[in-house]
Amino acid sequence: MTYGYSQRLVDAIQNDDSKSLDVALGKFLLRNNIPVTEASEALGVSRMTIYNWLMGETHPSKENGFRIIGWMRTYKKAQREAKEKHVPL
């Protein structure tokens, strides 16, 4: 389990097979061990907003959806480049 995520939240994310953006974000955060604080700062939203998305209480707006997709792509690209150069993130 990633530090900072409750087991209930981890289970909810991992057991959700939907293709929604909030579920994709949750799986992305868990897979990459990214704390909610880091994601909230990168996306310009509060930690509570991230938690609400992850629990399905609310859903990202279209604008935030674009931010999420862009951030995840940028993050994955940086990981690939670091791996190719053998540089730790």
SVG drawing of the C-alpha trace seen along z (x, -y; Angstrom):
<svg xmlns="http://www.w3.org/2000/svg" viewBox="-20 -25 42 31">
<polyline fill="none" stroke="black" stroke-width="0.4" points="0.0,0.0 1.2,-3.5 1.8,-5.6 -1.0,-8.1 -3.7,-6.0 -6.1,-4.1 -6.6,-0.5 -10.3,-1.2 -9.3,-3.7 -6.7,-1.4 -9.2,1.4 -11.8,-0.8 -9.4,-2.0 -7.9,1.4 -11.3,3.2 -12.9,0.6 -12.9,1.8 -14.4,-1.3 -12.5,-3.4 -13.4,-6.7 -10.7,-9.4 -10.9,-9.5 -10.3,-5.7 -7.4,-6.0 -5.9,-8.8 -6.2,-6.7 -4.5,-3.7 -1.8,-6.0 -1.1,-7.5 -0.9,-4.1 1.2,-2.5 3.7,-5.3 3.6,-5.8 2.6,-9.4 1.2,-11.1 -2.1,-13.0 -0.2,-16.2 2.1,-15.9 -0.9,-15.3 -2.9,-18.2 0.0,-20.6 0.7,-19.5 -3.0,-19.8 -3.7,-23.0 -6.5,-21.6 -6.9,-20.8 -6.0,-17.4 -9.7,-17.0 -10.6,-17.5 -8.3,-14.6 -9.7,-12.4 -13.3,-13.3 -12.4,-12.2 -10.8,-9.0 -13.8,-8.1 -16.2,-8.9 -17.8,-11.7 -17.2,-14.2 -15.7,-14.0 -13.1,-16.2 -14.4,-19.1 -13.5,-19.0 -10.7,-21.5 -9.3,-19.4 -9.7,-16.4 -7.3,-17.9 -4.9,-18.9 -4.9,-15.3 -4.3,-13.7 -1.5,-16.2 0.1,-15.7 0.0,-11.9 1.6,-12.0 4.3,-14.4 5.0,-12.2 5.2,-9.0 7.5,-10.7 9.8,-11.9 9.9,-8.4 10.8,-6.9 13.5,-9.5 15.0,-9.0 15.0,-5.2 16.8,-5.5 19.4,-7.8 19.4,-5.7 18.6,-8.8 16.4,-8.3 13.4,-10.6"/>
</svg>
